[in-house]
Amino acid sequence: MSESMIEKEAKYFFHTFHRLPLEIDRGEGVYLYSKDGKRYIDFFGGLAVNALGYNHPGINAAIEKQIHRYIHLSNYFVQDAQVELAERIIAASGFKRLFFSNSGTEAVEGAIKLARKWGQKSGKTRLLNMSNSFHGRTMGALSLTDRPKYREGYDPFLQNTETVQFNDISDLRAKTNEQTLGVILEFIQGEGGINVVKKEFANELTVLQQKYGFLVIADEIQTGVGRTGTFFAFEHMDVHPDIVVIAKAIGGGLPLGAILGNERVADVFSYGEHGTTFGGNPVACAAGCAVMEEIIQKGLMKQAGVIGASIKSKALEMQKEFPRIIKEVRGLGCMLGIEIDRDGQPIVDELRNRGLLINCTNTTVLRLLPPYIITQELCDQLMGELRSILKSLK
C-alpha cells in the first residue's frame, strides 16, 4: 500500500508543523479544494498572506510577465519591479526609505541592526518589547519575543533587552529612560491572541518617545498592507513609528518583506553594511505591485475595514447570546479574535468538517484573517455555523 502525502511529510520533514489533515489540490478566490473534491472557505488565508485570495488574475499576470523577463538578478542591478513597488509603498506609507527582505523575521533582524547602528552615536543600547509578543523565529526576533513556547531551549538571547507589560502604562514609564534605544511592538498582537494596543498606551508611548528620543519600531507583519482597513494598524492611533516591518500580504503569496524607515534612520545604513541575496526578488516584487494596485487603487483596503466591522458586529451579538462561552471579541478590520472560555481547537475542527477554515491562537482565541475579497454572504455563513456549534456546547 503506497504512503499518503501526509505520511511522507511525517517521514521526511523535521516535526515543526502540526499539519491540517487535508491535501489541497488548488485554490480559487476564497476557496481551497482538497484532493478528495471537498471545497473549503478559507478564513485565515495563509495566515494573513493571501489578502487577495487564491489564483488572483492580477497577481498571476504580473508573475507570468516577470518570469519571462528574468526570475532573479543580483541586487547589484537596479530592477524596475523593485523600484516600482518601493515607490508604491513609500507613497502609501509616508516613510522615506525601505529595504526588501525575504520574510517578516528577516525584516525584524534588519530593523534590529538599523536601530543598533542608529544608537551608536548616542550610546543608547536597550531594546524593549512587549509581553505576549511574537516577532519571528530567528535569534534576534526571538530575543524580542515574550512567549516561552517559542523561546524555550534557545537561550542565551541578545543582551540589553527587556519586556514591558502590554498596555501597562506604569510599566512602560518605569522601563524607559535615556538608555532606551527602541521599543518594538505589534499594534495588534497576532500569535498572542489578537490583543489591540490601547490608545492611552499608544499616547504615552509617543510622550516617552519625545522625552527620551528612542525609536518606535512597529511590527506590521500581520497587521499591515491594509488588513485593518488602513495601510498600517498604528494609523488607528496617535503614534509615529520610526521603523516599520512588513511582510505576509505584500508578496501576494510569494516570500517578501520590507523594513521602512523615516528621516531619523534614513541615512543610517551605508553601502555594504546590510544586504540580501534574494530579498526583493523581482517576481515577488511584481506580485507586490499587483497587490498594491488592488488594495490602494481599487479600494480593497477600505473593503477590508468594512467587511471586518460587519464580522465583528455579528461576533459581539453572538457574545450577548453566549456570554458564558465568549469572553471577548477583539481586533480591527480583517484581523479578529473571538476569545472563548475553553480550548478552541475542537471548534476549529468542527468548522473544518463543515467546510470552513479558521485557526486558533493562544489556545482559546478563534482567529479570523479572511482575504479582503471575502463576501458578506460567506461571512454570514461562517457566523451561522459558529453559532450552531456554540449552541451545541454545554
NUVO-236424 format. One line per field, with one value per residue: residue in three letters; x, y, z of N, C-alpha, C in turn. Coordinates in steps of 0.001 Angstrom, whole numbers. Layout:
N
guza: ala:...
n_x: X:...
n_y: Y:...
n_z: Z:...
ca_x: X:...
ca_y: Y:...
ca_z: Z:...
c_x: X:...
c_y: Y:...
c_z: Z:...
% end
This chain:
394
guza: met:ser:glu:ser:met:ile:glu:lys:glu:ala:lys:tyr:phe:phe:his:thr:phe:his:arg:leu:pro:leu:glu:ile:asp:arg:gly:glu:gly:val:tyr:leu:tyr:ser:lys:asp:gly:lys:arg:tyr:ile:asp:phe:phe:gly:gly:leu:ala:val:asn:ala:leu:gly:tyr:asn:his:pro:gly:ile:asn:ala:ala:ile:glu:lys:gln:ile:his:arg:tyr:ile:his:leu:ser:asn:tyr:phe:val:gln:asp:ala:gln:val:glu:leu:ala:glu:arg:ile:ile:ala:ala:ser:gly:phe:lys:arg:leu:phe:phe:ser:asn:ser:gly:thr:glu:ala:val:glu:gly:ala:ile:lys:leu:ala:arg:lys:trp:gly:gln:lys:ser:gly:lys:thr:arg:leu:leu:asn:met:ser:asn:ser:phe:his:gly:arg:thr:met:gly:ala:leu:ser:leu:thr:asp:arg:pro:lys:tyr:arg:glu:gly:tyr:asp:pro:phe:leu:gln:asn:thr:glu:thr:val:gln:phe:asn:asp:ile:ser:asp:leu:arg:ala:lys:thr:asn:glu:gln:thr:leu:gly:val:ile:leu:glu:phe:ile:gln:gly:glu:gly:gly:ile:asn:val:val:lys:lys:glu:phe:ala:asn:glu:leu:thr:val:leu:gln:gln:lys:tyr:gly:phe:leu:val:ile:ala:asp:glu:ile:gln:thr:gly:val:gly:arg:thr:gly:thr:phe:phe:ala:phe:glu:his:met:asp:val:his:pro:asp:ile:val:val:ile:ala:lys:ala:ile:gly:gly:gly:leu:pro:leu:gly:ala:ile:leu:gly:asn:glu:arg:val:ala:asp:val:phe:ser:tyr:gly:glu:his:gly:thr:thr:phe:gly:gly:asn:pro:val:ala:cys:ala:ala:gly:cys:ala:val:met:glu:glu:ile:ile:gln:lys:gly:leu:met:lys:gln:ala:gly:val:ile:gly:ala:ser:ile:lys:ser:lys:ala:leu:glu:met:gln:lys:glu:phe:pro:arg:ile:ile:lys:glu:val:arg:gly:leu:gly:cys:met:leu:gly:ile:glu:ile:asp:arg:asp:gly:gln:pro:ile:val:asp:glu:leu:arg:asn:arg:gly:leu:leu:ile:asn:cys:thr:asn:thr:thr:val:leu:arg:leu:leu:pro:pro:tyr:ile:ile:thr:gln:glu:leu:cys:asp:gln:leu:met:gly:glu:leu:arg:ser:ile:leu:lys:ser:leu:lys
n_x: 849:657:2284:634:545:591:1691:4209:5178:5480:7506:9729:10224:11509:9827:8056:5676:2219:383:-2615:-5225:-5540:-5253:-4425:-5554:-5975:-6459:-8977:-10037:-11663:-11691:-10506:-9659:-9748:-7952:-9740:-11963:-13505:-14757:-13526:-14092:-11841:-10864:-8553:-6579:-3732:-2450:-2673:-1371:-2542:-4087:-5557:-6834:-6851:-5206:-5404:-6200:-4794:-2409:-1395:-977:968:3092:3547:4286:6689:8358:9050:10811:13007:13891:15538:17893:21095:21341:23033:22168:19945:16475:13476:10990:11366:11836:9441:7610:8669:8244:5447:4881:6182:4740:2199:2677:4144:6692:10337:12515:13277:14001:14157:13320:13293:11359:9210:10480:13132:13049:12622:15066:16766:15751:16504:19291:19432:18434:20319:22674:21947:21830:24444:25896:24656:24834:22751:21325:19398:16782:13296:10565:7241:5123:3851:4365:5173:7653:8988:11128:13891:17103:17522:14927:13569:14705:13310:10811:8200:7286:7164:6751:7980:10571:11865:14675:16418:18053:21311:19962:19861:21609:20763:17977:14528:11360:8210:5111:2299:207:406:753:2159:4264:5574:6455:8203:10250:11417:14015:16922:18696:17247:16989:15123:11633:9822:6824:3761:869:-1515:-1531:-760:-109:-245:-2909:-4712:-4619:-5233:-3475:-4047:-5388:-4606:-2232:-692:-604:908:3284:4115:4540:6705:8552:9112:10214:12527:13738:13948:13651:10644:9501:7486:5874:4387:3846:1823:-405:-219:-341:-2965:-4764:-6283:-8007:-6774:-3544:-1523:-1794:-1187:-2112:-4609:-4221:-2686:271:3706:5711:9229:10513:9227:8168:7171:5500:4235:1241:2171:3608:1814:1572:4051:7431:8277:9352:9751:11685:10846:11788:11824:12796:14601:16150:16932:19433:21191:22203:24968:26700:27146:26757:24485:22594:21239:20642:18358:16291:13705:13151:12545:10231:8563:8318:6990:4548:3877:3418:1034:-607:-590:-1860:-4462:-5294:-4960:-5459:-7776:-9416:-9600:-8511:-10108:-12409:-11671:-11772:-14513:-15804:-14660:-15594:-18270:-18221:-17208:-19245:-21312:-20134:-20003:-22726:-23220:-21765:-23377:-25415:-24169:-22820:-21401:-19659:-18288:-15790:-14543:-14438:-12182:-10057:-9397:-10713:-9986:-8797:-9384:-10287:-11878:-12301:-12683:-14045:-12661:-10589:-9990:-9575:-11244:-13553:-12527:-11878:-14425:-15641:-14049:-14863:-17298:-16673:-15356:-12604:-10788:-8405:-6861:-5405:-3094:-4336:-7076:-8274:-10186:-9124:-9559:-8649:-9486:-9368:-9314:-11191:-13374:-16873:-19926:-21981:-20617:-19316:-21507:-22322:-20208:-20485:-22996:-22651:-20781:-22323:-24172:-22524:-21645:-24050:-24523:-22758:-21964
n_y: -1197:2164:5093:7902:11459:12853:10978:10727:13313:13356:11572:12626:15304:17657:17697:20152:21439:21267:19772:20335:17908:17658:17421:19650:20530:22717:26326:28848:32035:32730:30154:26854:23745:20386:17293:15247:16364:18116:21339:24235:27172:29679:31250:32078:32551:31713:32469:35337:35997:35607:37923:38674:36394:33271:32342:34776:36863:39259:39121:36708:37380:39384:37938:36017:37640:38713:36455:35700:37596:37887:35852:36139:38555:39724:41879:43895:45061:47613:47216:47239:46260:46149:48873:50059:48880:49775:52525:52621:51663:53536:55834:55132:54821:56934:56872:57208:55683:52278:48751:45693:42442:38828:37824:38208:37799:38138:40805:41918:41259:42890:45363:45478:45637:48098:49830:49426:50392:53047:53897:54068:56545:57983:56371:54830:51743:49887:47703:47465:45237:43813:42102:38849:38941:38359:38068:36604:33815:33692:34307:36981:38048:36284:37064:39307:38419:37485:34857:31867:29411:29622:30304:28562:26583:27794:29811:31384:34715:37879:40531:43334:43697:44035:43301:44844:45099:44467:47075:48278:51172:52244:50426:50780:53433:53091:51555:52886:55097:57284:55512:53929:52455:51607:50769:47979:46831:45066:46421:45182:42252:39261:36266:36287:36465:38296:40857:44204:47272:49685:52970:54877:53822:53884:56654:57405:56158:57735:60183:59479:58724:61196:62444:60928:60302:57826:55118:54089:51011:49473:46455:45329:43044:41109:42729:44802:46376:46950:45324:46046:47922:50296:51317:50671:49237:50924:53372:53759:54957:57572:57679:57569:55716:55065:53109:50531:47206:45025:42257:39149:39799:41506:40286:38861:36118:35176:34957:37768:40691:43778:46516:49618:53041:56211:59726:59912:57643:57266:57625:55909:53274:52449:51822:48358:47634:46288:43626:41332:38256:37199:38903:41129:39888:39901:38714:38345:41030:42057:40737:41978:44598:44226:43523:45952:47617:46573:46840:49538:51369:50153:49902:47781:47818:49551:48041:45838:46936:47505:44992:43598:45031:44346:41565:41637:42987:41094:39068:40240:40421:37716:37178:38289:36475:34135:34472:33116:31486:33019:35183:37576:39833:40843:43085:44561:45492:43043:41328:39560:38388:35930:35330:32528:30463:28121:25487:26178:24536:22203:23487:24738:22434:21316:23293:23051:20504:21269:22674:25126:27180:28254:29430:28652:30553:31100:29224:29636:31462:32156:32768:35036:35725:36719:36752:39894:39965:38564:37804:39322:37488:35028:35516:35707:33081:31732:32798:31891:29097:28948:29882:27823:25727:26707:26756:24105:23423:22683
n_z: 0:-915:455:1933:1192:3585:5326:4158:4557:7358:7556:6177:6947:9414:12524:12841:12260:12963:10852:8953:8480:5636:2109:-177:-3360:-5094:-5237:-5377:-5602:-2623:-1871:-1048:-2477:-1775:-2429:-2410:-3434:-1903:-971:640:2571:3059:5880:7090:5325:4470:6806:6948:4622:2048:1014:-1197:-1799:-3619:-6659:-7999:-10693:-11364:-9873:-10869:-13566:-13359:-12260:-14281:-16439:-15458:-15032:-17545:-18241:-16323:-13541:-11395:-10354:-9374:-6541:-7163:-9408:-10543:-10395:-12129:-11188:-8431:-7864:-8687:-6894:-4467:-4760:-4751:-2154:-504:-1206:-232:2473:3542:4536:4356:3282:2211:2673:1067:2142:2589:4248:7157:9679:8946:8222:10738:11959:10401:11135:13816:13518:12163:14130:16199:14950:14545:17192:18006:18108:20147:22316:23173:24049:24866:24151:24134:24452:24156:26533:25844:23170:19666:17291:15417:14394:14244:15852:16797:16559:18249:20641:21214:21542:23616:24519:26035:24766:22267:22886:24651:25274:23533:24468:25171:24677:22833:24449:26603:26394:27306:28775:28531:30188:28310:27289:29791:31245:33443:33760:31341:31614:33773:32709:30579:29607:29398:28279:26625:23563:21659:21191:20458:19012:18343:17052:16982:18535:17040:17111:19818:20505:19300:20545:21121:21016:23470:23102:24986:25917:23590:23244:25484:24858:22723:24058:25721:23802:22652:24870:25587:23193:21879:19447:17877:16922:14719:14398:11755:10391:10260:10501:8681:5363:4688:6142:8410:7489:7203:5909:7733:11019:13153:12382:13359:15723:17737:17047:16045:14426:13900:12529:10513:10026:7466:5844:4809:3484:1464:-606:-2125:-1878:-2475:-1157:641:2262:4121:5401:6629:6926:8643:8378:10492:10525:7958:6740:7992:7355:5317:2192:1741:4392:5067:3654:1151:-542:-1903:-1187:-2144:-4516:-8025:-9152:-6942:-6223:-8449:-8137:-5744:-6611:-7981:-5825:-4363:-6225:-6215:-3506:-2869:-5160:-6194:-4032:-2094:438:1971:1799:3341:5874:6098:5776:7862:10077:9966:10468:13072:14411:14291:15758:18262:18821:19024:21279:23257:23161:23923:26556:28513:27156:25163:25839:25031:22256:19842:17913:14624:11448:8999:10844:13395:16657:18612:21800:23807:26477:26686:25284:21936:19747:19186:18180:15923:14480:14048:12506:10252:9411:8482:6273:6534:7162:9857:12323:15515:18034:20711:22269:23223:21541:18801:15658:13025:9801:7188:3531:1788:-155:618:861:2076:2317:2646:5030:6731:6557:7850:10474:11092:11156:13214:15326:15466:16346:18842:20156:20583:22543:25951
ca_x: 0:1505:2172:-51:1393:712:2659:5533:5599:5934:8724:10860:10419:11565:8448:7878:4322:1053:-321:-4036:-5442:-6083:-4328:-5024:-5275:-5885:-7218:-9668:-10713:-11608:-11902:-9497:-10243:-8896:-7805:-10925:-13050:-14276:-14447:-13448:-13970:-10641:-10953:-7289:-5803:-2282:-2048:-2629:-595:-3373:-5052:-6407:-7296:-6029:-5312:-5893:-5729:-3817:-1134:-905:-495:2218:4123:3845:5018:8045:9207:9537:11898:14046:13383:16435:19112:21807:20954:23932:21444:18664:15434:12289:9911:11682:11675:8014:6957:9142:7559:4056:4845:6557:3606:1082:3051:4720:8060:11331:13304:12972:14895:13366:13808:12561:10345:8995:11516:14352:12850:12852:16517:17321:15328:17371:20582:19253:18307:21616:23611:21464:22093:25870:26366:24054:25095:21528:21559:18385:15574:12147:9497:6009:4721:2967:4661:5802:8278:9657:11790:15338:17559:17237:13478:13202:15159:12287:9544:7958:6387:8005:6531:8912:11912:12464:15720:17222:18887:21122:19456:20543:21667:20173:16559:13658:9948:7208:3776:1469:-849:603:1409:3107:5450:6260:7155:9271:11337:12020:14912:17860:19405:16335:17282:13898:10521:9183:5521:2672:-275:-2453:-730:-1367:59:-568:-4346:-5433:-4689:-5079:-2887:-4994:-4978:-3907:-868:-29:-359:2027:4481:4516:5081:8018:9397:9545:11015:13818:14323:14169:12944:9495:9553:6168:5811:3138:3976:496:-1452:-2:-774:-4404:-5625:-7203:-8771:-5770:-2347:-915:-2688:-913:-2825:-5816:-3811:-1828:1644:4501:6902:10398:10808:8105:8461:6012:5750:2979:348:2766:4126:760:1767:5475:8190:8692:9164:10434:11910:10628:12336:11558:14001:15555:17036:17062:20829:21998:22936:25752:26935:27793:26510:23384:22349:20446:20742:17063:15325:13302:13108:11720:8916:7786:8013:5946:3306:3591:2821:-363:-1294:-776:-2867:-5789:-5726:-4978:-6169:-9092:-10247:-9789:-8144:-11330:-13318:-11246:-12310:-15978:-16209:-14228:-16519:-19510:-17974:-17050:-20566:-22046:-19488:-20433:-24106:-23133:-21273:-24545:-26202:-23408:-21881:-20573:-18641:-17471:-15280:-14228:-14240:-11135:-9429:-9792:-10734:-9943:-7924:-10300:-10164:-13006:-11760:-13700:-13710:-12139:-9717:-10717:-9282:-12406:-14440:-11834:-12012:-15809:-15852:-13410:-15760:-18421:-16176:-14901:-11280:-10233:-7439:-6903:-4129:-3059:-5181:-8509:-8725:-10511:-8541:-10102:-7791:-10018:-8948:-10098:-12222:-14458:-18176:-20791:-22726:-19763:-19112:-22731:-22309:-19288:-21036:-24126:-22136:-20176:-23436:-24724:-21595:-21687:-25354:-24464:-21828:-22512
ca_y: 0:3345:6071:9153:12641:13183:10026:11088:14535:12987:10768:13352:16655:17910:17780:21525:21930:20397:19964:20011:16615:17946:17537:20669:20391:24028:27397:29745:33074:32485:28719:25829:22468:19256:16273:14383:17091:18955:22759:24913:28630:29927:32475:32557:32971:31607:33261:36761:36195:35627:39011:38698:35044:32364:32363:36103:37098:40337:38601:35705:38051:40066:36903:35420:38628:38886:35256:35635:38586:37247:35425:36652:39300:40184:43217:44903:45695:48285:46383:48086:45747:46608:50320:50379:48509:50706:53796:52456:51520:54829:56742:54728:54799:58191:56705:57817:54677:50902:47658:44486:41185:37650:37394:39099:37664:38752:42247:42258:41227:44094:46512:45481:46168:49516:50533:49372:51293:54399:54231:54121:57902:58464:55431:54118:50322:48985:47468:46988:44557:43684:40774:38076:39339:37410:38811:35720:32635:33808:34571:38352:38178:35551:37852:40326:37692:37118:33706:30704:28361:29788:30629:27522:25762:28529:30848:32787:35636:39168:41306:44678:43675:43937:43185:45717:44506:45010:48020:48742:52471:52404:49621:51443:54586:52638:50878:53742:56130:57807:54399:53181:52573:51465:49953:47263:46296:44824:47204:44109:41041:38177:34991:36492:36377:39466:41884:45515:48320:50722:54294:55559:53278:54438:58071:57508:55774:58925:61151:58999:58790:62586:62783:60248:60240:56466:54733:53191:50040:48843:45172:45286:41884:40509:43755:45816:46223:47120:44333:46636:48991:51322:50612:50126:49232:52042:54559:53908:55573:58746:57237:57800:54858:55445:51938:49607:46000:44389:41023:38433:40143:42343:39489:38182:34678:34910:35437:39157:41538:45057:47438:51015:53962:57632:60546:59730:56496:57122:57631:55118:52249:52863:50733:47148:47374:45332:43107:40115:37653:37021:39919:41960:39096:40652:38091:38700:42470:42226:40344:43019:45745:43864:43637:47375:48134:46135:47315:51004:51989:49546:50044:46612:48141:50051:46903:45026:47584:47375:43592:43239:45638:43569:40311:41944:43310:39835:38340:40881:39973:36332:37204:38524:35243:33085:35215:32199:30881:34050:36111:38882:39942:41853:43238:45610:45061:41599:40671:39487:37264:35644:34557:31698:30004:26762:25210:26461:23634:21403:24319:24859:21151:21140:24204:22435:19438:21919:23354:26483:27135:29318:28763:29007:31019:31264:28139:29908:32566:31824:33864:35212:36537:36415:37594:41131:39757:37761:38454:39382:36220:33982:35862:35308:31618:31361:33130:30996:27781:29093:29963:26463:24939:27198:26371:22674:23233:22731
ca_z: 0:-1037:1526:1612:1294:4997:5886:3639:5238:8698:7389:5603:7466:10845:13015:13333:11981:13100:9581:8895:7819:4304:988:-1033:-4790:-5730:-4619:-6310:-4833:-1177:-1668:-1247:-2885:-1401:-3478:-2429:-4081:-995:-1049:1929:2579:3851:6668:7640:4178:4532:7971:6572:3387:848:1168:-2396:-2047:-4409:-8125:-8384:-12067:-11417:-9369:-11818:-14779:-13021:-12106:-15591:-17240:-14942:-15174:-18929:-18367:-15510:-12238:-10359:-10663:-8194:-6098:-7736:-10503:-10313:-11001:-12222:-10332:-7078:-7767:-8771:-5641:-3441:-4978:-4307:-694:80:-1412:636:3884:4001:5024:3469:2579:2587:2310:870:2701:2134:5211:8281:10711:8417:8336:12144:12169:9797:11948:14997:13075:11864:15409:16892:14273:14828:18584:18313:18431:21391:23394:23547:23786:25423:23350:24900:23728:24936:26987:24966:21794:18739:16203:14476:14953:14235:17215:17197:16719:19462:21791:21445:21618:25014:24623:26368:23769:21159:23373:25485:24683:22546:25060:25540:23662:22774:25681:26593:26038:28474:28408:29152:30205:27234:27694:31162:31129:34544:33469:30230:32182:34667:31996:29564:30131:28414:27646:25756:22135:20893:21683:19354:19394:17396:17497:17304:18687:16286:17806:21234:20773:18758:21587:20493:21852:23893:22637:26073:25933:22412:23513:26428:24110:21971:25026:26153:22619:22536:26048:25633:21864:21370:18229:17948:15837:14577:13697:10990:9505:10090:10501:7660:3972:4535:6806:9395:6848:6917:5439:8945:12185:14048:11914:14172:16986:17608:17278:14841:14434:13108:11702:10378:9259:6837:5077:4572:2371:428:-1720:-2870:-1783:-2642:1:526:3423:3960:6507:6244:7901:8430:8178:11596:10260:6505:6287:8925:6603:4148:1248:2226:5806:5169:2317:988:-1878:-2548:-792:-3271:-5754:-8973:-9338:-5752:-6279:-9467:-7467:-4768:-7318:-8236:-4535:-4063:-7150:-5777:-2187:-2816:-6287:-6424:-2846:-1248:1808:2607:1883:4485:7063:6115:5987:9206:11040:9931:11188:14490:14931:14476:16852:19507:19042:19460:22661:24108:23172:24619:27412:29297:26291:24518:26846:24456:20804:19687:16607:13687:10062:8743:11828:14526:17566:19499:22915:24437:27828:26598:24143:20708:18634:18762:17361:14633:13779:13616:11372:9086:8961:7804:5085:6849:7761:10692:13183:16919:18542:22171:22810:23417:20684:17424:14878:11678:8931:5852:2400:1680:-1176:1178:693:3245:2367:3203:6436:7427:6627:8925:11778:11316:11547:14542:16283:15616:17165:20215:20717:20946:23643:27308
c_x: 888:1247:1410:946:1612:1709:4076:6068:6161:7267:9929:11184:10728:10137:8209:6468:3286:192:-1810:-4218:-6110:-4950:-4989:-4587:-5097:-6684:-7824:-10440:-10557:-11729:-10618:-10210:-9273:-8897:-8977:-12163:-13864:-13810:-14508:-13378:-12846:-10722:-9656:-6201:-4296:-1699:-1707:-1810:-1508:-4489:-6002:-6910:-6317:-6282:-5851:-5344:-4687:-2441:-544:-313:841:3368:4528:4644:6471:8921:9715:10609:13133:13442:14238:17550:19808:21322:22001:23261:20223:17601:14109:11139:10120:11380:10199:7294:7382:8414:6117:3967:5173:5401:2455:1397:3566:6115:9067:12102:12884:14079:14039:14078:13001:11366:10203:10087:12837:14247:13076:14349:17176:16968:16163:18732:20500:19188:19643:22607:23230:21859:23557:26325:25857:24345:23861:21668:20381:17138:14481:11144:8300:5788:3766:3204:5221:6336:9021:10489:13307:15795:17324:15765:12994:13609:14135:10886:9343:6927:7253:7908:7565:10366:12624:13461:16648:18098:20369:20696:20263:20517:20953:18752:15749:12209:9077:5874:2880:330:-750:1423:2463:4391:6260:7059:8367:10482:11947:12866:15866:18627:18538:16632:16001:12874:9873:7855:4652:1479:-1532:-1614:-1441:-1309:-359:-2053:-5162:-5688:-4347:-4463:-3961:-4472:-4227:-2454:-67:306:840:3335:5014:5131:6500:9021:9959:10461:12429:14486:14596:13367:11724:9511:8217:6291:4429:3140:2617:-591:-1377:-584:-2295:-5311:-6631:-8073:-7953:-4493:-1591:-1925:-2448:-1600:-4145:-5513:-2896:-400:2394:5776:8012:10782:9567:8582:7154:6452:4387:2224:1052:3249:3077:859:3206:6253:8711:8406:9884:10605:11686:11175:11990:12877:15024:16562:17383:18507:21751:22833:23746:26106:27699:27484:25298:23085:21505:20665:19395:16028:15008:13348:12143:10343:8009:7402:6948:4585:2886:2976:1349:-1190:-1589:-1829:-4273:-6211:-5803:-5858:-7586:-9917:-10409:-9403:-9356:-12339:-12968:-11774:-13802:-16398:-15808:-15150:-17828:-19354:-17909:-18397:-21374:-21444:-19882:-21883:-24114:-22627:-22426:-25391:-25512:-22369:-20967:-19422:-17713:-17075:-15058:-14102:-13275:-10690:-9985:-9774:-10764:-8880:-8661:-10043:-11395:-12470:-12889:-13177:-13094:-11189:-10514:-10534:-10460:-13394:-13843:-12021:-13429:-16150:-15211:-14273:-16946:-17974:-15704:-13576:-10990:-9091:-7560:-5505:-4226:-4081:-6679:-9063:-8949:-10084:-9093:-9217:-8248:-9362:-9853:-11247:-13389:-15777:-18971:-21548:-21893:-19450:-20328:-22797:-21400:-19923:-22240:-23676:-21486:-21263:-24032:-23844:-21661:-22995:-25342:-23551:-22530:-21642
c_y: 1253:4321:7303:10310:13018:12263:10343:12344:14209:12240:11628:14690:16649:18172:19144:22060:20856:20618:19649:18695:16780:17911:18457:20479:21752:25051:28282:30773:32841:30996:27918:24517:21353:18212:15304:15128:17999:20406:23389:26427:28974:31287:32791:32666:32925:32378:34692:37028:36432:36670:39103:37306:34256:32555:33694:36467:38204:39891:37604:36351:38744:39075:36348:36379:38724:37650:35087:36695:38078:36948:35978:37458:39591:41575:44277:45639:46437:47500:47141:47587:46181:48095:50710:50048:49445:52044:53734:52390:52840:55825:56416:54910:56125:58060:57123:56789:53284:49959:46416:43264:40037:37311:38429:39012:38252:40276:42711:42270:42490:45343:46618:46071:47675:50333:50568:50361:52750:54837:54393:55506:58381:57568:54702:52648:49410:48918:46890:46323:44394:42244:40151:38370:38180:38200:37927:34670:32639:34367:36006:38561:37456:36314:38912:39728:37207:35991:32465:29578:28421:29949:29473:26679:26499:29624:30430:33656:36933:39856:42652:44692:43520:43963:44126:44997:45226:45847:48500:50035:52658:51632:50227:52639:54143:52109:51695:54812:56565:56708:53603:53488:52540:50614:49309:46700:46036:45630:46342:42843:39878:36850:35096:36503:37565:40494:43237:46498:49351:52092:55063:55101:53833:55914:58250:57119:56968:59980:60762:59009:60206:62993:62207:60075:58854:56230:53886:52320:49304:47551:45079:44104:41257:41564:44709:45487:46125:46233:44956:47743:50242:50589:49969:50167:50450:53331:54770:54655:56759:58365:57322:56954:55422:54347:51061:48394:45417:43109:40446:38915:40838:41544:38740:36674:34270:35503:36853:39883:42849:45738:48835:51926:55399:58402:60364:58631:56352:56991:56809:54064:52901:51626:49572:46789:46472:44839:41853:39572:37671:38084:40863:41211:39745:40044:38426:40173:42770:41846:41404:44256:45476:43956:45098:48005:47803:46785:48838:51582:51446:49385:48845:46869:48660:48923:46011:45615:47391:45951:43130:43793:44862:42251:40572:42252:42046:39002:38926:40534:38539:36246:37439:37263:34140:33725:34315:31650:31935:35098:37511:38759:41096:41951:44383:45054:43554:40906:40656:38245:37143:34758:33805:31122:28613:26638:25383:25454:22744:22193:24512:23578:20945:22077:23642:21303:20001:22769:24778:26409:28406:28670:29292:29439:31234:30365:28437:30994:32074:33010:33865:36191:36355:37259:38808:40986:38923:38532:38433:38063:35112:34255:35452:33787:31137:31606:32265:29621:27847:29162:28584:25593:25382:26795:24922:22406:23334:23610
c_z: 0:103:1040:1711:2754:5680:5414:4316:6615:8649:7028:6268:8958:11325:13676:13129:12285:11847:9726:8145:6452:3291:-32:-2479:-5454:-4915:-5680:-5503:-3343:-854:-1851:-1553:-2539:-2504:-3514:-2932:-3184:-1097:345:1716:3552:4548:7409:6589:4280:5694:7567:5319:2186:962:-15:-2750:-2897:-5907:-8635:-9762:-12178:-10957:-10361:-13063:-14528:-12893:-13457:-16467:-16791:-15172:-16601:-19200:-17632:-14146:-11113:-11004:-9345:-7831:-6424:-8892:-9973:-11074:-10972:-11350:-8883:-6913:-7806:-7468:-4513:-3543:-4475:-2779:-12:-49:-466:2111:4421:4577:3957:2648:3028:2151:2175:1451:2113:3017:6311:9318:10240:8457:9767:12449:11605:10582:13216:14637:12819:13149:16147:16271:14563:16237:18943:18784:19790:22584:23882:23146:24116:24548:24235:23972:24658:25407:25975:23487:20977:17542:15211:15182:14823:15580:17680:17459:17973:20715:22173:21475:23042:25090:24851:25347:22649:21624:24067:24702:23740:23153:25013:24358:23660:24129:25492:26026:27328:28015:29234:29128:29193:27795:29133:31117:32221:34278:32325:30744:32994:33902:30864:30234:29017:27678:26667:24294:21319:21608:20474:19828:18171:17904:17614:17370:18000:17012:19268:21542:20316:19864:20965:21483:22198:23477:23719:26156:24766:22623:24445:25754:23322:22889:25431:25002:22457:23695:25973:24258:21333:20094:18577:16702:15789:13788:13060:10020:9225:9902:9329:6306:3886:5344:7770:8810:6609:6528:6592:10081:13077:13612:12650:15477:16708:17969:15960:14887:13539:12130:11685:9592:8736:6149:4703:3331:1216:-781:-2512:-2849:-1996:-1475:-208:1836:3181:5301:5959:7332:7580:8343:9298:11301:8780:6028:7180:8202:5489:3343:1899:3665:6062:3764:2333:-408:-2583:-2196:-1935:-4586:-6752:-9225:-8156:-5772:-7333:-8892:-6461:-5399:-7614:-6958:-4221:-4970:-6666:-4462:-2107:-3923:-6455:-5147:-1935:202:2576:2788:3071:5784:7204:6452:7383:10271:11108:10697:12690:15129:15206:15608:18199:19847:19572:20909:23639:24230:23969:25552:28238:28462:25698:25548:26274:22943:20569:18230:15796:12275:9932:9586:13146:15364:18442:20612:23611:25751:27844:25416:22848:19592:18236:17900:15976:13812:13248:12457:10103:8534:8173:6609:5295:7606:8549:11463:14602:17337:20041:22863:22798:22506:19259:16564:13459:10913:7484:4766:2306:675:-660:1052:1998:3421:3012:4669:7267:7575:7754:10283:12117:11783:12927:15608:16537:16511:18622:20908:21205:22142:24980:28197
% end
